[in-house]
Amino acid sequence: MIDIIEFLKIIVFGIVEGFTEWLPISSTGHMILLEEIIPLKMTEDFWNVFKVVIQLGAILAVVVLYFKKLNPFDGGKTGRQRRETLILWFQIACACLPVALIGMPLDDWMDAHLHNGFVVAAMLIVYGILFIMVENRRGDMDFPIQRVNQMDLRTAIYIGCFQLLALVPGTSRSGVTIIGAMLLGCSRASAAEFTFFLGIPVMFGASLLKVVKFFLKSERMFTGTEFFYLIAAMVIAFVVSVYSIKFLMGYIKKNNFKLFGYYRIVLGVIVVAFFTVQTLLE
């Protein structure tokens, strides 16, 4: 039976996931903090699945918004445009190799040892400072790579290596890949778009891995209520992600990423204060 209070919490989690997944402010950091403030009545195994699977809603927003651009078989594309799209997918696949080969085997270890509020706070602050530093250093320079189809394979693979840093909670996958892409000469718009595209195989793969692990370790199936919560959170995350992506792409046409850097620093301080007080009260 559906608990109204729990369902309202699910709505909040879906909104936060959809809003923070694509902005460079760490969705994981927000989810950890949210879990402490309004914990859901879930088993630990199901919670681990829930956190990852609702990302599918967010990733579907990218698929829908960029379907034409990412579809090499679109009837309206010329032969050259189809080749460019296939090359883009090849670059995405190559950029995902570092995470697949190095990141996936470390996934459980990272969850067990680094999934805590203080690590999240440190990464929020560190990468917030880095955003400000990168913008101060490169913000007014001309970026040689203005569009994703101008990116070469080596640049794509290097960005994929930056993505490995996001294994540490609080880093922000989108944040660290955007920083890496800008350091490699990508404009804000091309860095953000390539980050979106990288998320498709990475997040689908992570979700599938978590679900498989759940069924291998757990002796039970999802209950009807749990399944409903998953679907509801995914739908909400999808809708909010659509607006979040549109907001980010519109925002960076006229602004830089400094605001997100300052936000990360402030949030990091709040997280430190929250968990410090919590520790003292225990």
VODO-768295 format. One record per residue: residue in three letters; x, y, z of N, C-alpha, C in turn. Coordinates in steps of 0.001 Angstrom, whole numbers, plus 500000, padded with zeros to 6 digits. Each point is the difference from the previous one (the first is absolute). Layout:
// residues N
ALAXYZXYZXYZ...
***
This chain:
// residues 282
MET500842498800500000499158501200500000500880501254500000ILE499600500999499201500791501208499851499828500912501212ASP501131500402500558500028500941501117500107501403499413ILE499027500869500285499968501336499413501254500801500337ILE500452499907501263501201500736500415501221499504499226GLU500111498679499873501130499441499254499930500405498530PHE498785500037499453499847500387498599500402501466499792LEU499674500868500953500415501395499911501521500114500052LYS500618499159500829501467499969500041500568499559498650ILE499365499014499391500434499507498689499960501129498971ILE498949500801500056499882501140499082501174500954500184VAL500339500290501270501127500893500290501302499417499461PHE500216498701500211501216499355499501500064500073498475GLY498868499779499334499976500069498542500324501395499491ILE499456501017500673500270501387499609501480500335500187VAL500542499628501150501411500296500280500910499275499015GLU499700498743499717500801499240499037499957500656498625GLY498805500334499536499866500597498676500683501347499896PHE499944500777501065500575501343499968501517499970500114THR500546499106500821501442500030500293500845499094499118GLU499392499051499302500779499042499207500803500691498911TRP499436501016499371500660500620498853500683501312500333LEU499640500591501120500735501175500437501264499534500715PRO501105500722499871501277499534500582500094500229501497ILE499014499469500733499940500261501446499893498714500824SER500161498857499370500022498689500652498626499516500451SER499401499162499189498718499401500377500186499063501192THR501138499275500035500272499082501107500074500755501332GLY500675501130499991500104500797501217498641500442500501HIS499151500437499099498658500427500388499162498821500503MET500161498845499356499208498829500402500416499505501384ILE501300500027500292500477499581501321499446500917501078LEU500051501307499744499486500965500963498489499845500161LEU499316499795498878498547499835500039499620498735500759GLU500792498958499817499747498735500702500074500183501512GLU500912500866500438500137500255501432498831500824500542ILE499505500936499185498943500905500450498627499333499956ILE499698499329498879498695499315499872500231498546499551PRO500491499151500875500303498614499615498757499244499558LEU500192499153498995498915499156499512499991498682500771LYS498829499423500141499874498715500689500278498878499003MET501275499795499721500418498983499032501099499143500598THR500125498787499490501142499188500385501240500599499356GLU501160499715500545501238500558499459500225499556498558ASP499713498730499712500183499491498634499113500740499004PHE498727500189500379499098500676499077500372501470499851TRP500444500635501084500423501397499929501159500169499034ASN500961499053500026501134500058499077499538499898498549VAL498995499168499765499440499892498651499249501272499647PHE499207500493500921499168501179499768500845501198499564LYS501117500233500699500836501162499724500513500004498562VAL500291498825499488500573499902498667498925499910498925VAL498960499226500275498992499758498980499199501256499660ILE499774500880500980499250501217499653500805500892499060GLN501308499733499900500805500739499032499589499676498568LEU499352498853499818499525499649498658499001501035499499GLY499183500521500908499078501054499607500744501218499504ALA501077500348500711500811501154499602500663499761498649ILE500532498802499791500711499720498759499046499935498813LEU498762499583500238499019499976498912499698501411499500ALA500157500987500867499799501387499580501028500384498936VAL501243499560500171501038500271499002499660499301498683VAL499582498747500103499650499231498793498889500696499226VAL498981500479500707498861500655499346500411501349499406LEU500698500820500774500359501340499543501001499986498843TYR500894499006500006501053499962498981499838498818499043PHE498784499465499924499790498795499190500429500209498550LYS499593501107499416500332500250498593501508500135499821LYS500632500719500897501443500214499888500776498706500190LEU499491499112500855500711498757500306499591498829499112ASN498980500189499172499499498922499149500685500044498633PRO500920499054499732500711500018498713499111499613498818PHE498830499451500283499119499520498935498832500944499736ASP500098501212500543498953500995499768499892500311498508GLY498785499936499495499795500183498564500350501386499500GLY500010500988500867500302501358499580501478500325499946LYS500858499048500365501433500251500017500656499655498665THR501007500774499660500785499701498803500974498866500326GLY500651499476498983500984498937500210501113500445500919ARG500433501250499845501068500526500856499539500085501444GLN498772500460500214499472500123501365499849498634500660ARG499623498992499217499896498637500553501369499502500435ARG501020500241499168501362499581500355500477500717501259GLU499701501295500104500398500758501184499323499453501262THR498731499588499871499283499447501149500595498654500412LEU500335499167499028500618498707500313501373500201500650ILE500752500985499512501298500313500600499813500473501441LEU498966500815500214499703500473501353499726498828500932TRP499203499032499554499703498830500827501259499170500270PHE500882499922498999501262499277500205500835500702501057GLN500028501336499960500745500771500994499391499839501393ILE498673499982500071499317499792501285500371498637500577ALA499970498983499138500331498639500445501437499929500516CYS500922500623499278501407499986500426500191500782501301ALA499270501111500131500111500818501207499460499288501230CYS499125499017499784499427499250501124500886498841500449LEU501002499654499212500855498858500332500719500150501343PRO500558501179500321500671500119501313499085499659501170VAL498749500466499954499058499690501076499651498523499999ALA499803499431498803499625498590499914501120499088500496LEU501238500334499660501127499134500329500554500234501407ILE499935501239500462500583500340501300498923500324501036GLY499013500761499579498993500473500945499062498935500521MET499483499154499108499029498986500414500549499057501071PRO501243499485499848500530499114501047500166500690501351LEU500131501346499990500194500736501250498692500491500600ASP498891499765499316498711500561500398499615499613501424ASP500048498722500326499613499543501334500932500544501080TRP501303500055499692500967500508500977499725501472500283MET499718500762498959499705501422500166498759500190500869ASP498971499221499736498764500095500786500257499694501472ALA500843498985500245500236499556501375500876500962500795HIS500966500658499335500994500784500732499870501522499850LEU499373500462498942499980501443499749498598500605499983HIS498989499175500178498626500479499903499556500576501344ASN500535501180500331499612500638501255499988501517499833GLY499370500669500935499778501428499887501261500836499928PHE501041499615500730501212500815500035500783499916498688VAL500022498823499383500641499864498690499236500829498973VAL498677499893500033499154500769499079500261501494500168ALA500041500468501245500225501424500267501355500460499460ALA501030499179500222501340500354499524500025500138498486MET499358499043499297499991500043498540499158501157499468LEU498906500303500689499197501162499601500842501266500038ILE500738500170501072500808501207500172501182500025499031VAL500717498886499899501189499938499135499648500309498552TYR498957499352499486499648500219498592499267501327499800GLY499396500516501045499456501348499910501112501011499775ILE501084499844500761501173500876499836500606499826498613LEU500075498736499525500564499737498679499182500658498895PHE498672499971500129499157500664499003500344501484499910ILE500133500635501146500310501428500022501389500249499406MET500962499146500341501361500159499488500052499810498493VAL499296498968499497499991499745498554499359501159499253GLU498904500511500536499345501132499348500892501250500039ASN500709500202501091500909501158500087501155499877499016ARG500407498755499757501151499769499127499613499966498533ARG498872499330499679499654499784498596498706500675499571GLY499287500592500965498665500498499719499894500962498836ASP500992500891499836499934501010498950500776499606498750MET500535498782499967500767499549498846499085499411498943ASP500481499972498770499256499346498924500265498497500067PHE498933499229500015500142498551500054500078499444498568PRO501032499245499676500120499468498630498904499006499628ILE499435499317500992498940499015499725498667500609500419GLN499217500424499010498723500649500278498822499034499944ARG500156498897499248498924499017499843500568498605500217VAL499152499080500435500484498652500305500569499296498771ASN499489500322498808500518499328498806501375500522499578GLN500522501009500699501361500474499759501014499304500913MET499500499180500899500851499331500979500693498796499361ASP501289499828500271500690498815499479499949498878501034LEU500433498822499590499908498811500854500843500142501255ARG501178500552499881500880500146501163499362500880501068THR499393501106499579499325500886500948498860499272500702ALA499230499228499228498880499253500576500489499009501058ILE501094499297499712500534499021500954500525500693501256TYR500655501140499823500485500756501166498831500438500885ILE498916500438499372498816500389500780499467498781500751GLY500023498841499345499582498764500649500856499675501211CYS501292500334499933500890499776501149499635500935501152PHE499640501233499682499543500928501036498763499441500699GLN499166499302499229498770499451500550500271499020501136LEU501177499378500011500362499075501073499997500686501368LEU500331501281500014500042500727501270498630500062500660ALA498945499855499182498637500083500527499615498774500808LEU500865498996500062499724498838500834499960500383501485VAL500686501084500335499982500483501383498711500796500208PRO499154499592500940498721500696500220500189501485500286GLY499120500812499412500066501437500201500758500728498913THR500694499236499143500786500614498932499100500600498926SER498980499267499582499093500343498913500586499550498669ARG499366499001499406500461499491498709499963501103498951SER498900500735499954499909501076499010501012501099500311GLY500190500297501292500927501057500379501430499712499602VAL500477498802500323501406499685499745500273499837498504THR499041499479499241500221499869498557499936501356499308ILE499160500898500494499955501355499432501312500724500274ILE500508499904501233501292500613500323501088499434499101GLY500046498670499878501009499357499161499890500433498552ALA498777500049499476499796500382498604500423501444499755MET499703500884500937500402501399499829501520500141500033LEU500653499251500876501466500030500047500609499476498708LEU499269499137499306500468499424498733499600500841498788GLY499358501144500258499692500917498904498578499979499497CYS499085499353500730498596499948499577499236501195500557SER499100500536499202499145501081500484499060499468501069ARG499364500896500722499077499572501051498872499142499422ALA499453500426498856498873499278499404500419498609499521SER501143499894499313500444498687499509500400499095501163ALA500596500594501054500367499212501187498758499438500668ALA498964500832500137498767499544500639499308498932499159GLU499910500215498697499334499018499136500719498660500032PHE501330500010499887500727498728499995499840499293501345THR499912500776501063499735499427501323498644499313500027PHE498982500640499421498674499384499922500082498667499264PHE500687500010498850500056498799499165500771498870500696LEU501070500357500705500767498992500741499141499318501060GLY499044500739500526499158499452501056499106498867499539ILE499699499946498710499069498968499508500538498591500253PRO501154499622499449500494498638500276500459499800501436VAL500601501038500605500523499865501366498878499740500991MET498946500812499928498919499883500979499097498803499726PHE499793499677498717499262498780499694500758498779500509GLY501319500000499789500818498883500467500002499874501505ALA500122501139500700500010499985501465498662499514500547SER498910500434499369498668499581500447499817498505499815LEU500409499504498839499872498570499725500823499185500982LEU501223500464500293500878499294500930499387499932501389LYS499426501101500473499381500028501327498797499064500076VAL499187499995498947498817499135499988500408498534500013VAL501003499656499187500478498614499953500552499586501360LYS500783500883500625500556499693501321498889499808501025PHE498946500812499894498881499889500932499356498625499903PHE499734499552498784499322498718499826500903498813500337LEU501323500189499822500918498921500347500168499864501519LYS499956501141500704500216499994501447498710499843500795SER498914500511499451498747500003500746499197498732499734GLU499284499568501015499168498802499857498549500359499690ARG499735501265499771498622500403499738499928500888498762MET498825500150499447499751500890498881499495501344500535PHE499921500976499110499391501269500395498533499777500340THR499538500691501025498568499976500279499304500950499022GLY498686499905499916499257500886499118500209501461500370THR500036500289501297500206501368500460501389500502499622GLU501025499163500187501361500392499646500114500273498501PHE499385499142499219500032500176498544499312501315499622PHE498888500306500639499279501254499741500870501195500358TYR500695499929501143500881501084500407501111500238498964LEU500560498907499500501058500119498996499494500701498747ILE498859499548499483499450500573498775499635501467500211ALA499376500306501138499597501377500291501215500921500060ALA501040499562500707501208500816500124500677500194498650MET500006498953499165500607500105498680499253501002499124VAL498679499948500026499192500925499190500235501438500442ILE500000500219501301500218501352500529501397500488499629ALA501008499123500161501375500367499653500113500326498509PHE499265499280499167500013500254498554499471501402499690VAL498833500311500534499363501294499721500878501150500484VAL500493499889501225500824501070500566501320500117499243SER500559498867499558501260500012499255499871500748498678VAL498860499852499346499776500716498743500171501500500220TYR499371500511501042500106501428500303501390500372500503SER500633499102500748501332500257500527501020500137498867ILE499926499108499019500924500042498862499783501263499175LYS498739500311499741499696501214499233500483501248500742PHE499812500005501318500462501132500799501515500158499892LEU500753498890500165501456500075499979500506500487498650MET499474499444498912500478500383498674499658501457499695GLY498854500468500492499663501404499822500852500909500869TYR500267499550501217500771500804500954501432500229499516ILE500666498953499513501417500125499650500226500728498678LYS498929500326499275500167500818498803500409501420500365LYS499600500434501193500283501369500421500801500084501291ASN500192498862500658500663500016501306501065498916500074ASN500853500081501031501009498967500222499563499079501138PHE500923499123500433499665498999501018500346500448501428LYS500401501250500171500406500440501334498886499869501028LEU498775500309499591498872499917500933499890498601500593PHE500202498972499149499934498622500489501164499704500938GLY501159500618499734501136499836500894499709500550501385TYR499434501206500051499657500604501290498919499181500708TYR499035499513499232498930499181500591500583498751500645ARG500935499347499296500618498783500528500722500286501318ILE500714501109500054500748500336501216499045500223501169VAL498947500764499761499016500263501054499340498700500450LEU499592499163499040499362498731500351500965499099500762GLY501270499995499586501004499194500691500145500400501454VAL500006501299500272500087500492501379498764499577500791ILE498822500082499359498757499586500668500042498513500342VAL500496499186499059500085498559500232500952499696501154VAL501153500674500038500954499805501103499344500350501330ALA499322501139500036499345500436501236498921499011500429PHE499220499525499023498912499075500307500522498707500608PHE501013499403499369500488498719500497500853500156501260THR500614501157500174500757500253501239499033500056501189VAL498936500757499831498991500097501062499378498636500284GLN499725499265498927499399498669500152500930499080500773THR501295500072499700500990499156500689500104500373501473LEU499974501303500304500100500460501386498775499594500831LEU498847499923499332498766499665500713499865498493500260GLU500768499216499269499888498532500167500718499537501252
***
